[in-house]
Amino acid sequence: MSPENEPDITPEGDGGAPVYQAQASETDVSRQPGADGDESAGTPERGRHTVHKIGGTSMSQVEAVFDNVLIGDRPKDALYNRIFVVSAYGGITDLLLENKKTGEPGVYQLYAGSENDWAWGDALTNVAKRMVEINAEIFEDTADQKSADQFVQDRIEGVRSCLMDLHRLCSFGHFKLEQHLMTVREMLSSLGESHSAYNTALLLRRRGVEGVFVDLSGWREADQSKTLDERIRSAFDDIDLERQLPIVTGYAQVGDGGSDGLMGIYGRGYSEVTFSRIACLTGAKEALIHKEYHLSSGDPKIVGADNVFPIGKTNYDVADQLSNMGMEAIHPRAAKGLRQNGIPLRIVNTFEPDHPGTVIEDDWEPEKAQVEIVTGLETATEIEIVDQDMVGVAGSDEAVSGIFRRFRVPIVAKSSNANTQAYYIAQPMKTVRRIVETLQRHHPDASVRTRKIAFVSVIGANLREQSLLARAVRALDEAGIELMAAHAQGRGVDLQFVLPEGSYAEGVRVLHKTLVEADASTKNGTLVAA
């Protein structure tokens, strides 16, 4: 590697964590495994190392993460051969973009809606203030805190300057702000992961561990044309996993950003895609996600903490169904890469380090049918279209489905008969109304009806037992819960129940008690197939 292409591993600021910027290398991508576009091509031999992802809520519990995950009572030779991909501290991404639950605007939303309004600048200042507050909470060493604060200032003010310049540029008629908004969104989002990753590497160094800050964000990098695989390979080219502990940003700058960037493609689940590709490209023996809870048989807030069980073991089909319900164990695209490369995924509880968690593998299937999880969507919408012209017409459903694709609306479930199609979605009413208006415009003779519903899904790696559906229907009937529709797929991984609006919690309790608690076979407190 030529001197001008050597990675920058010099500290940023006085006493700063070693920084490994992903810069250009002479790596021959064509000879590397897992090239972009073919996630299983040339699968590398499994290594000795593991790849971990720590979520934002867990990251905020800094001491717990260090005691239970990063260091704890591990001997020195057990500290390495691990790679950690980190999310931003809890709440930071909400401040940078928008609140994921309430929709309250963050810096991005304020900037995207600004004309002469500079409220986004005040919001960015508040982000910097919150980041510095976090630094003050977690750093005991003054030099470390000073270095962390300087890092925040450099990144925040760099972004502020960039956004001001873009705002001025777009005041001319030749440039349109909306054409650059996705790139702005990606740049803002990257601040959160860069902050948490830099701090974590700094804290590790203070505790005698060779933590390395691996920055995939492309910050101030001249070459912005790398693919995700190229950026990862370049970043890890000179890292010695036997002696260094990489702390990697969940965000990775890809291509020219915008709609083709990680966020443009995967939304806010991009960090799991980065995590998955690192595991695949480096040949990890296992991938682990550290969450603040176990992957359990039900929501303890609904069915009771004493009635739920960690699952223990399941397969990627179950993970896909969970994603369909918005209860992601892992982003579907991230799961696809791990699945194709034969890498097991383990979901573990950050606060129970001695618990083995739940292992997800591709080819695992229990011999005996058993329900593993009861979950669903508390509020969803059924859109039903009845059209006599559909009868006997091949492909009549494609025209209707195309309208949902146009609005980029995921379909949770659908059913059809000779003249009726029903689609179940979880979207705001504004989106529902736009879909209905479009359906009526393109199918003027059809009757389109909507109604709010609750959607409960019973999920397991093996549900191929006829009595399960019958028992579920009977239990709902005995509980006095109206069953509006039920769907059972031949693959035998989920049973879906459409219930009246407001019936979600009771439906989950009834089905969990009937299909999980009554049949539960456990080992060391973990649900297993008997």
Buried (B, 14 or more C-beta within 10 A) or exposed (E): EEEEEEBEBEBBBEBBBBBBBBBBBEBEBEEBBBBEEEBBEEBBEEBEBBBBBBBBBBBBBBEBBBBBBBBEEEEEEEBBBBBBBBBBBBBBBBBBBBBEEEEEBBBBBBBBEBEEEEBBBEBBEEBBEBBBEBBEEBBEEEBBBBBBBBBBBBBBEBBBEEBEEBBEEBEEEEEEBEEBBBBBBBBBBBBBBBBBBBBBBBBBBBEEBBBBBBBBBBBEBEEEEBBBBBBBBBBBBEBEBEEBBBBBBBBBBBBEBBEEBBBBBBEBBBBBBBBBBBBBBBBBBBBBBBBBBBBBBBBBEBBBEEBBBBBBBBBBBBBBBBBBBBBBBBBBBBBBBBBBBEBBBBBBBBBEBEBEBBBBBBEBBBEEBBBBBBBBBBEBBBBBBBBEEBEEEEEBBEBBBEBBEEEEBEBBBBBBEEBBBBBBBBBEEEBBEBBBEBBBEEBEEBEBEBEEBBBBBBBBBBBEBEEBBEBBBEBBEEBEBEBBBBBBEEEBBBBBBBBBEEBBBBBBBBBBBBBBBEBBEEEEEBBBBE
